[in-house]
């Protein structure tokens, strides 16, 4: 924001020292986020996983992450390295500001929906289990996206483009009491309610999964499906833990820099940027945890790469079984 105040000279050491490492970190996290997001979508779209409603919430959380990459790391890299600002026009200022805040909320809400879905799926109540269906997930995703977009729409109006400021501060925010109240509601919703809901339903899902281990499955036909559902539940619990670990520091620094005027300095803004880099690790580290802990996820990832080698293997086996007498009669003709 444009009202950032200067900090004492001894604090500028951190500001200057962290500037280049932050840009390098943005490049690394951006690369990992894009690669792991593509792999994650490819695995989740496979037949063994896409029959689960939880998979659709995971898939719906990927587009916000990719959009966040454009408005945050890419924007920072272009601005610092080439002096080009994606939000450098009146329209882009509003759209980029909206996406910068809305994408994180969309991502968190999809995890909330997934955690509630896993609780329903692992419940002993048939009525709750019926809510864990693909058709229900599709409707919920559309409704949540529409309502959350309406809630975040004020960001299209509270930011404006002022050409009189320096390049990095031309896209600035109005300062009114009403805007402050709205930003406070977002802080409560995003940094408090979402983690609390994730924690509650994560614990309840763990309780349900452990309770199921003490019960014998009534039908062997359902055992494979239940194992898949159980592993998706464990994947979600991992995702919840990652979210709390990587997103909480960023939330704390956002609250301090935004609502404590004495901490709205370049020094604390740099600390805020460091926590943002840490937060971006949460967008891709879960992929590696899925591979390490999710057997079905790991198997589907291996099968996905094996499928690319099947056509070559079939061709090789076909050639090997062709009689040599037939190959000897093949004539190769060339045109002059």
N, C-alpha and C positions, 0 to 999 in steps of 0.2 A: 504494500500500500504506500501511497505517496507521503504519508505523515510519519515515516520512519525517521527517528532522530539519530543524530550522530552519537558515537560512543567514545569513551576516553581513548587516547592514543595508544595506551598499552594494550587495549583490547583489539586493536586493529591487526595485531600480529596473527591472531586466529583467523580473522576475516580474510587476510591475504594468503595465509598458509593453506587454508582449506578450499580456496576458490578452485584451483586446478584439480586437486584430488576429487572434489565433488563432481566436476564435469566428467572426469574419467570414470567415476563410479556410475554416473548416469548412463554412459555408453555401455558399460558392462551389464548393468541391470536391464537396460532396454533390450539388449541382445538376448539375454536369458529369458526375459518375459515373453518375447515374440516366439522364440523357439519352443519353449515349454508349453505355451498356449496352443500352438499348432499341434504339437504332439498330444497334448491333453484332449483336444477336440477329436483328433483321429482315433484315439483309444476309446473315448467315451461313446463315439458313434458306432462302435462295433456291436454286433448282434447280442453278444453276451451281456452287455451293459446298458444298451439303449432301451431295453424293455422295462427298466426301473424308472420310476418317477423322479427319484433323487438325481439321476443322471441329467435330466432336463434342467434342473436348477443349477447344476455344475456348468452345463453348457451355456446357460443364460448369463453366468457370471463372467464368461470370457470376453464378449464384446465390450463391456465397460472397461476391462483391463487394457485391451488394445487401444481403445479411445483415450484412456488415461496416458498411455505411452506417448501419444502424439502431443497432447496438451501440456505434459509435464516434462519428461526427460528430453524429448526431441526439441521442444520449445526452448528449454534451458541450454541445450548444446548449441543450437543455432544462434541464440542470443549472445552467448559468451564467446563462441568461436568466430562467428561471422557477422555479428551485429544485426542479425535479422530476427525480427519479432513476429511470431505467428499472430499475436493479438495486436498488431500494429495498425489496424484500421478500426473505425467506429463499430462496424458490424462484427468483425473478428474479435474485438475486445469483449463484446457481450457473449458471443458464442463460446469462446475459449474459457471465459470465467465460469459460465454455466457448466460446461463439460468438466472443468477441473474439479468442481465440487460435486456435481451430480454423479459422475462415474464411480467415485468412491462409495457414495450412498447406494447406488444400484448394486455394486459388488457386495456390500455388507448385507443388503436386504435379501439377495439371492442365497447367501449363506444362512440367513435366518429362516427362510422358507425351507431350505434343505434340512436344517436341524429339526424343524417342526415335522417335516415329512418323515424323517428317520424315526422320530419318536412315535408317530402314528404307525409306521410300518412295523416297529418292534413291539407294539402294544399287544396285550392279550385280548383287547376288546375288538370284536369283529367290526363294530361300527366305526372305530377309529382307523382300523386297517383299511377300510373301504375308502377313506380319504387319501390314502397313499396310492394314487393311480395316475397314469400318464395324462389322461384327459383332464383330471383335476389340476395337475401341475401346469399344463398349458394355459388353462384359464387363469390360474393364480399369477403366473408370470406376467401375462398381459395386464391384468388389473393392477398389480404392484408397480409395474413400469409406468403405467398411465398416472396413477395417484402420486407416485414419487416425483414424476416429471412436473406435475402441477405444483407440488410442494416446493420444488427447487426453482420454479420459473421466476421468482423475484430476482435471482441472480442475473437475469437478462436486463434488469432495470437498475439495480443498485450499483452496477459498474458502468463507467462512461469513459470515453476517449477524450483526453485533453492534450492537444498538440503543443501546449506551452510548456509542459513538463519535459524532463529528460526522457530518452527512449525507454528506459526500463520502468518508468513511472507514468507513462502516458495513459495506460489503462488503469484507472484509479477508482476508488470506491467512494460513494456518497457517505457522509457521516451524519446520521440522524438518530434520534432515540428509537424510532420505529425499526430502523435497520438493525440497530444494536440488539433489540429484543428478538427480532427474527433470527439473527445469527446465534443468539443464545439458545433459542429453541433447537436449532440445528446441532449445536454442541451437545445439548442434553440428549437429543435423539440419536445422533451418530456415535458419540464417544461414551455414552453411558447406557442408554437403553439397549442398543444392539449388542454390545458385549455382555450385558446382564442376561438378555434373552438367549444368546448363544451358550452362555455358561449353564443356565438353568436346563435347557433342553438337551445340552450335551451330557449333563449328569444324569438326567432322566433316561436318555438313550442308553448310556452305559449300564444303568440299573436294569433296564429291560433286556439288554443283550446278555448280561450275566444271569438273569433269571431264566432265560431260555435255555441256557446250558444245562440246567438241572431238570429240564423237561425233555421227554423223549418225543421226537417228531412222530406224528400219527401216520404219515405216509412217506414212503421212501421217494416217491416221485417229486415231492416238494422240497427234498433236502438240498438239491443243487440250487434251486431258486433261493431258498432261505440262506444258504451260504453266501450267495452273491449279495443278498440284501444285508447280511451281517457285515460283510467286508466293506460295502459302501458306507455302512454306519460307522465303522472304524476309520475309514477315510475321512468322513465328515468330522469326527472327533479330532483327528489330526489337524484338519483345516481350521477348526475352531481354536485349537491351541496355538497354531501359527498366527492366526488373526490377532489374538489377544497379546501375544508376545511381540509381534512386529508393528502393530498399529497403535498400541497404547502410548509409547513414547511420543509419537507424532501428535497424538491428541493432546497430551499434556503441554507440549511446546506451543501448539496452536492456541490453546486457551490462554497461556501466559502472554504470548506476543500480541494477541488480538485484544484481550480485555484488561491487561495490566499496562498502562501507558509507560511506566518507568522501564519496562522490559521491551518496549518496541524500539530497539536499537539495532544497528548493523551487527553487533556482536551476538545478540540473542537470535537475530534472524539467521545468522550462520549456523547456530546450534539447531535452529528449526530445520534448516536445509539438510543438516546431517541426519536428523531423525527421519526426514522424508526419504533420504537414500536408504536408511534402515527399513522403512516401511515398504519400499519397493521390493525388498527381498522377500516379503511375504507373498508377493504375487507369483513367485516362481519356485520357492523352496519347497512348497507343498508337493510339487510334481516329483521331486526326488524322494520325498518321504512316502509318497504313494508307491513308488517303485520298490522301496526297501521294505515296506510293511504290508502292502496289499498284494496277495498272491495272485488273485484273479486279474488285477490291473497289470501286474508284471507279466503274466502269461499272455494277456491280450496284446501287450506291447511287443512281445517277442513274436507272436503270430502275425502281427501287422507287418513286421520286417520280413518274416519268412514268406509271406504271400508274394512279395516282389521277386523272390527267387524261384517260385514254382514254375512259371512259364519257361525259364531257361533250363530248369531241371528236366521238364517234360521233353523239351526239344533235344536235350542231350541224350536222354534215354531212348528217344525215338530213333535218333541217328545210330546209336549203338546197336539197336536190334534190326537194322536194315541189313539184309544179306549182302555179303561182299560181291556176289555174282551180279546183283542188280546194280551196285555201284560201279562195277567194271563196265557195264554196258551204257553208262550215262555218257553222252557226248556233250562237250562244252563247245559251243560255237561262238565266235566273235565276229563282229562286223569291222571291216577295214575302215 
